[in-house]
C-alpha cells in the first residue's frame, strides 16, 4: 500500500537541522512514514495554522526582536541598526519551512484520498483552505528572506525562484483556490481543527480576497500594471470588511506552546519608540483631558512645550525632531489609541498597565562619567519614546532611557496570552482600497470613504469610537507634519517654535523644531499628502499585531517617516550612516531583509547560489527586495 512521506515537502527545515552530508533518504524512514488512510487533512492543516502562531522561542526572536524593531513599534536594536543573528535566522527558516511542510502535506493527503476514493465530503474544501494558508506562509517567508522555492514540495531539494516569480505564483494560487472554494459548503471536520475560522469557508474566501489585495499592492512601485490588474479583480469580490470576518487566532496562556502570546516574554520591555511617540502626538486634535482622569491633568503640558533639554545625557545625532529633550509631562493632544496601547509609566491603577520586569520604580538617575549624580529624572506620567542606535557615552550616563518602569510600555492585554492574534483585519482592507482608489484604480469605493471607514473600524477595535468624527475632521499636525483630515493637505512649515527648560540650570529657552524631512518619499518634499495619511493610519492600526506589514510598507514606500538610529558612536553593521549624514534619510539606513542562514549555504550550495542570483544583490540586510524602494 502506498506510503505517505509526512516529512516531505520543502525539505529545508530538515536540511537545516542536520549535517550537510546527511542524505534526505535517511530522514524518510519509519516511523515518519504513514499510510494515507491513517492520517487526515485537517491534522496537517491545523498544525500549519497553529504552529505559525509561533512558540515563545521563535516569537521572541522574529516577531518581537526582528519585526517589531524593524517597524519601530518599540525601542529596540537588531534590524534597526542593521544587525541580525544567524542562529535566529536558521531557526526561523527551519520553523517556517516546517509550517509550509504541514500545509503542503495537507494538500498532498487531500489529493491522495481523492485519488483513492476515500475522501471525506469536505476533502476539496480543506484542500483549497490549505492552498490559501500556504500562500500566506510563502509571502511571509519571501518578505523576510527574498527568493524562496515555489516548487519546494516534491520530495527533493527545491529550486529557488526570484521574488517576482514567487509573488506571481502566490497571486495565482490565491485566485484559483479562492474560486474553487465553495463558501456555501457546510461539510467539515471538527471546528477545533481550524483555529482561525472553524471551517466557515465563506470567511476563508474573504481572507483569500483581502490577502490577494495586500500582496497585489505590494507590487505597486515596481510592477504597477500587474498590481493594478490583480487588485481590481480581487476588489470585485467579497473581502474582509468586519471584525467578524477578521483572520485572528485565540492565544492561550497554558504551558509553552505555539498558542502562547507572541509578545508574552516578560523580560522584553517593549518600550514605546520615538516613531510612535511622534506619530501619536497631536494627531487628530483630541484633547488629552478627554482621554485621562482629572488626576492626570496637572501633568499635561502646553502644545509648544519641548520639555527639558538634557543634551549631556540624551543623544542628538539623529534626525528625530526632539532628540536631546525629555518630555516631563503629557502632550495636550494625543491620538486616542496612544494611551490604550502604551499606558503611562506609574499608572498603576490602569488594568492594562504591564507589571512585567522592573515596573514599580519610575525615578532614575542621570550621572556623570565618574558615576556621580547629576540629577534625578522621574518618568511617571510622562510621554517619551526613544530612538535606537549607539548612544555612546550617554548609554552609561542615562539610567532612564531603557528602564521599563520609567517609560510607556505596551499594554498588558497584548502580552498576557488572552487576546487574539490578528493576521488580517477589516481596516486593512479599507486602507488598501483607499490607496488603490487614490492611484486611480477601479475599485468600488472612493479613497476618502475607504480611508475614513478604515480609521473608524480601528477606533471601534480600541474602544474610542466616540472620538472618530472629531479626529477625522482635525487639521492638527503630529510631530511629523501629518494631519488626520482627508481634505486637509496643506503642508506644515519647515519648523515650529517650542519652549524648553535647561535641565541643568533651569533656564528657559526657545527652539525652532524641524518637521523631519523624509528624503525616501518624494525627495522629502511632502509630509501631508493623502498617501502619507493612509499609510500613517494603517501603521497605527497595524499596532501591535502586524509589525511585518508595517515593515513591508516602509520598505515599499518609505512611509511613515522613521527616524535614523543615533550615531554617537559608529554602528558596525550600518557604516553608511555617519556623523555627517544622520540628518538625511535614505533606503540603506533601514534593514531590507534577513540574511539566509549559513546552514543553507553549507547544506544546499546549489540552492543558495540560485537564491543569490535571484536576489540580484549581496546576502546582507540592506539588499532591497524586488518590490521595495531602491
N, C-alpha and C positions, 0 to 999 in steps of 0.2 A: 504494500500500500504506500502511496506517495507520502513522503515526509515533508513537513514544512520547516524550513530553517528560520526559527523565530528570532535569531540574532542577525539574519541577513538584512541588507539594506545599504545604507550609506557607508558602512564599514569603518568610517573614520573614527567613530567612537571606540571601536575595538582596537583599531590600529594604534591610537594614541595611548592606550592603556597597556600596550605590550611592546616588546622589543621589536625593532625594525626587522629582525631576522626571523621572526615567528611567522610561519605561513598561516594564511587565513583558513585553509582547510583544517588545521589543527584546532581552530576555535569553533568548529561546527560539528563536533562530535557530541554524542549523548552526554549529559541529559538535556542539552539545548536543542534537541530535535523533538518535534511533536507531530502527531497525525493531525491533519486539518480538522478532523471530526472531534478532536479533543479540545479545541480552542474556539473562542467566539470573537467576532469582530469587535464587539463593544469593549472587551477586556483591553485590547491593544489601544483602541481609540481613547478609552478612559485614561490609560497610562500616559498617552501623548498629551492630553489636556492637563491632567493633574500634575504630572511631573514638571511641565513647563511653567507652573506657578513658582518654581524654584525653591528648593530646600534652603535652610539658613546658610549653608556653606556657600552655595553659588549665588544666592540672592545678595548677600552682603558684598561680595566681590563685584558682581556685574551690575545689579540694579542700583545699589547704594553707592559703591565706591567708584564705579565707572559712569553709569548713565546719569545718576543724579549730580555728579560732579561736572560731567561734560555739558549738561543742560543748565548748570548754575542754579539748581534747586536747593543747594546747600553750600556752606563753606566747605571746601574740600581741596584735594590736591590731585594726584594721579593724572587723569586726562587733561585737567585744567592747566597743568604745567608740562604737558606733552609726555607723560610717563605712563607706561603700563607695566604689567607683570607677566612674564612668560608662563609661570605656573598657573595664574588665574586664566590666562588665555587658553592654555591647554585644557584646563578643567571645563571652561565654558564650551569650547569646541567639542569636547567629549560629551558633555551633557546634552547640548542641542542636537548633536548627531544622534544621540540615543532617542531624543523626543521624535526626531524625524524617522528613525528606525521604526518606532512604535506606530506612527501614523501610516507609514508605508506598509508595514506588516498588516495593519487593519485592512488596507486596500487589497493586499495580496490574498488574505484569508477570504475576503468577500468574493474575489474573483474565483478562487478555487472552489468555494462552496457552491457558487453559481454553476460552475462547470460540472460539478459532481451531481447537481440536482438536490443538494442537501441544505440549501439556503433557507433561512427564515424569511417570512414575508417582508421584513424590514431590511433585508440584506442590502438592496440597492440604495436605500435612503442612507444607511450608515456609511456606505462607500463614498457617497457624494459629500457627506459631512466630513469624512476623513480627508478627502481631497481639499476641501476648503481650509481645514485646520493646517494641513501640510503646507498650503500656500502661504498662510501667515508665518509659519515657522521658517520657511525658506526666506521670506522677506526679512525676518528678524536676523537670521544668520548672515545674509548678504549685507544688510545695513550695518553690521558690525565689522565684518572682515572684507567684504567686497565680492570678488569672484568665488563662486561655490559650484558644486556639481548640480546639474539639473537632471542627470540620468543616474543619480547615485543610489539606485535601488535595484541593482541587477545581480548582486552577489559577487561582484568583482570591484577592484579599486576603480572609482569613477573618474571620468574626465572633469576638469574644472571648466566652467564657462564664464565669459565676461559678464559684467553686471547688466548690460543691455539685454543679452540673451536670457539671463535669469529673470529679469523683470517682464520681458515679453512672454516667457513661459508661464510665470505666475499669473499674469493677467488673463492668458488663455485658459488656464486651469480654473480660475475663479468664474469666468464667464460660462465655461462648459459645465462645471459642477453645479453652479447656481441654477442653470437652465434645466439640468436633468433632475435636480432635487424637487420632489413633489411636496410643496408646502402644505397641501391639504391631507397628506398621508397621516395616518394615526397609528399604524402598527409600529411597535417599538419595544426594545428591551426595557429593563427596569430603569427608571429615571435616574437612579443613583449613579449610573454609568456615564452620564453626561453632566459634568459639574457646571457647565455654562448654562445650558438651556433645557435640560431634562427631556431631550428629544422633541422639542417643539420645532418642527422642521421649518415652519414659516419664519421663525426668528433666525435660524441658520441662513436662510436665503437672504434675509435682510442684512445679516452680517457680511455675507459674500458681496453684496452690492456696495455697502459702505466701505469695506476693505478695498474693493476694486477702485472706488473713487479716491481713497487715500493713496494707493500705490500709483494710480494714473497721475495724480497731481504731483507725485514725486518727480515725474519726468518733465515738469513744466518748463524748466530752464534749459534743458538740453535736447529735448525731443518733443517740441510743443505740439506738433500735429498728431503724434501718437497719443500724447497726454489728452489732448482735446477730444479725439475720436473715442477713446476708451471711456473718458469721463462722461461725455454726453450720452453714450449708450447706457452706461450704468445709471445715470441720473434719471432715466425714463422709468426705472423700476423702483419698487418699494424698498426703502432703506431704513436704517435705524433712526427714528425720529422721536422716540420717547424712552424714558428710563426703563420701561417695562421690556423693551427690546434690547437694552444695552447688553453687551457681552461683558459679563462680570462673574467672578468666581468667589464663593464664600471662603474666607480664610478661617483657620481653626487654631486654637491655642494649645491643643493637646499634643504632647510629645514633640519629637524632632522629625518633621516630615515636610513634604513639598507644600502642604497647605498652611504651614506656619506663615505669618505675615512676612512679606518681602522686606519690610523695614523694621523688623521686630528685635534686632540685636541691640541690647541695652547699652552697649559700650559705644555705639555710633551716635555721636552727639546730634547730628542733623540740625546744626545751627543755620539760621536764615542767611542767605547770601546777600552780597551787595546788590546783585542784579535784581533780586526780588524786593529788597528794601526800596530801591529807586523806582521800580515799576509800580509798586503799590502806592507810594507816597504821592498824594494829591490827585490820583487818577479817579475821576468820577465825581469829585467835588462833594462827597458825603462827609459831613462834619463828624469828627471823632467823638464829640459829645453825644452824638446819637448812637454811637457804637459801644460806648463804655459807660458803666455806672458812675454816679456822681463822685465816688471815692477816688476816681482816677483823674478828675477834671483839673485838679491843681497841677498835674504833671504835663498838661497839654501846652505846647509852646506856639509861638506865632509862626505864620507860614514862611516868613523870611528869616527864621532863626536857624543858623547853621550849627549852633551848639557850641561846644568847647574846642578850641584849637589846641592840639597837643602834638605838634609835629616832631617832638623829640621821642615820641612813643608810638606814633601811628604812621605807617608807610605812606609816602606821597608819590612814589614813582610808578604811577598807574594813571589811566585816564578815567578812573572812577570819579564822578563830579565832586564828591565831598571827602575825598581822601585827605587824611590828616585831622579830621574832625570827629568828635564824639557827640552824638545826639543825647543830651542829658534830659530828655523828656520824650513826649509823643507828638507827632505832627498833628496839626489841627484838622487834617483831611486825609483819609485813607480809603483805599478800595475796601468795601465791606467784607470781602473774603479774607483780607490780610490777617486780621486778628483771630479769625476762625482757624486759619491754617497754622499760625505761629503765635500762640499765647505769649504774653509778655513775661519776661523774667520777673519772678516774685509774685506772680498772680496765682498764689497757692489755692485760692478758693475756686478757681476755674476747673471744672470737671475734666476739661481736655488738657490741662497742664500736665506735662510729662515729667514724672519723677524718676526717670532713668538716669543713672550716673550721678554726678555731683550737682544736685538741683537746688539745694537749700541755701547756698551762700551766693549772694548777689554782689557783694562788695569785694573788689580785688585791688591789688597794689600795682602802682607804676613805680619802677625803681630805676636807679642809675646803673652805670656799668660796674660800680663797686658793690652793688646789691643793696644800697641804702634806699630807704623810702623817699620818693619824690612827692607823691600824693596818693590818696585812695580814690577809687572811682567806683561808683555804685551803678550797676546795670538795672536795678529794679525800676520797672515801668519806663523803660527807655526803648527806643526803636532804632536798632543798629544791626546792619548786616555787614559782612567783611569780605573783601576781595582775597582771592588766593594768591599764591606766588611765594617768593622768598622775601621775607621782611627783614632780612639781615639782622642788625643789632637790635631792632625793635622786637624781635621774637623773644629775647630774654628780658628786655625792659618792660614788656607789656604782658601782664598776667591776666588780663580780662578778655582779650580778643577771642580766644578759643576755649574759654571756660564755660561749660554748659549752663551753670546756674546764673550767669550774668548776661545771657543773650536770649532773644526769642528763638524757640526751637519748635520743630514740627509737633503738631498736636498728638496727644496720646491715642486718639481713636484710629489713627493711621498706623500705630505701632504695636498695638496690643493684640493683634491677630483676631479681631472681632468684626472687621469690616469686610467689604467685598472688593477684591482687586479688579479694577476696570481695565479692559483691553480696548473697548470701543464704546463711546457714549454718544448720545444724540447730538450734543452740542458740536462735536467734531464734524458730524455730517453737515451741519448748517454752516460751520466755518469753511468747510471745503466748498460747499455750494456758493457761499459768498465770494470766495476767491475766484471760482470758476466764472460766476456772473460778472465780476469785476474785470476779468480777462476778455469778456465778450463771448464766452462760450454759451451754447444753447442749453440752458437749464431752466427748470420750472419754477423759478422764483427770481426776485430781484436781489442784488447784492446787499442792499440796505436791510431788506426784510430778513434775509438769512442771517446776516450779522447780528441783528438785534434779537432774533429768536435764539441764536446760539448763546448770547450773553444771558438772556432771561432763563434759559434752561439750566445754565450753570449756577445762576443765582438761586434757583429753586433747590439745586443739589446742596448748596451751602446753607440753605435756610435764611437767605437775606432777600427774598423776593420783594419785600416792601420797598427796597431802595432802587429797584431796577429802573423805573421810569425817570427819576431824577438823575440817576447815574448816566443813562444813555442820552440825556439832554445836556450834559456838562461839557463845557469847553475848557475846563481847567487842565493844565498840563501836569503830567508827572515829571519826575526829575530827568527823564529822557526826552521831554518835549513832545509827548504824545497825549492826546485827549481821548475821551470815550465817545463823544458825539460823532456820528457818521457824517453829519453835514458840516462839521467844523474842521476845515483842513488848512486853516491859517498856520503858517509855520511860526514857531516860537522865535524870540530874539536870540542872538548868539549867546548872550549871558543874561543872568538876572542877579540883582543885588541882594545880598543877605548880610545879616549882622552876626557877630560871634563874640565870644569872650575868650581872651587868652587864658589857657588852662594853667599857666604857671604864675602869672601876675594878676589875673583878674581884670586886666584892661580890656575894655570893649573895642570892637573894630568893625569895619565894613569890608566885604569882599565881593567881587564880581564872580559868580559861579557859572561855569560853562555848561550849557546843554551839550552833552558829549557828541562828537562827530563820528557817525558810523560810516567809515570810508568804504566798507564792504557793500553797502546798499546805496545804489545810485550816487556813487562817489561822495557820499557824505553830505549831499545837498538836501536831503529830505528826512524829516523826523515825524511828520504828522499826516502822511497821506493815508489813503484808505487801506492799502495792503498792510501798512505798518499797524494800523488799528486791528485788522483781522488777526494778524499773527500775534500781536500783543495779547488779545483776548483769548486766543487759542492757547497761548503759552500759559496764561494764568489758569485756564480751565483744565489743562493737562496736569496741573499740580494735584496730588503728588504721584498719580498712578502711571503717567505716560512720559517719563523723562526721556525715553528713547525717541519718541515722536518730537519732543521739543528740540533735542539734539539734531534730529533729521531736518527740521525746518530751518534751524540756524545754518546747517551745512548747505542746504538748498538755496536759501535766500539771504543769509546774514541777518536775519530778524528773529527776535528782537535784538536790540543792542546788548552785547556782552562786553563788560569792561575787561581790559587786559590784566593779567596777573601782575602783581608787583615785582619789580626787579631791583630791589635794594642790593641784592647780590645776583650775579648771573644765574640763569636757570640752565642746568647742564643738559636738559633734554629739549630746550627751546632757545638755542643760541641766537636764533634770528630776531628775538625780542631783546632789545638792549636799552641802556640808559638814554640813548639818543633818539629812539623811535617809539617809546612807550605811549606817547600821546596819539599815535597813529593806529588805525585798526586795519588788519589785513588777514587774509584767509589762513595763512600759515602760522598765525598766533593761536589757532584753535585746532584741537585734535580732530582728525577727519575719519579715523577708523582704528581698529585694533590690528596689531600685527598677528600674522599666523604663528601658532606655537612652533617652537623649534622641533618638537617631536614630529610634526608633519614633514618638515624638510628631511628628517632622518628616516622616516618610515615610508614616505612616498615621494621620492625625489622627482619623479615624472609629474605627479600631480602638482607638486609645489612649483615646478617650472612652468606648467600650464597656467597656474594661478598668477604667477608673476607676469607672464606675457599678457594675460587678460587684464591685469590690474593696470598695466602700462605706466608703471612707476615703481619706486622703491618700496620695500616692505617696511614702511615706517608709519607712525601715527599721523603723519602730515601729508600723505598722498591722498588727494581727494578722490572720492568715488565718481563713477561716470556721471551721475545725476547731480552732483554737487557743484557749488561755486568753485572756480579755479583761480 
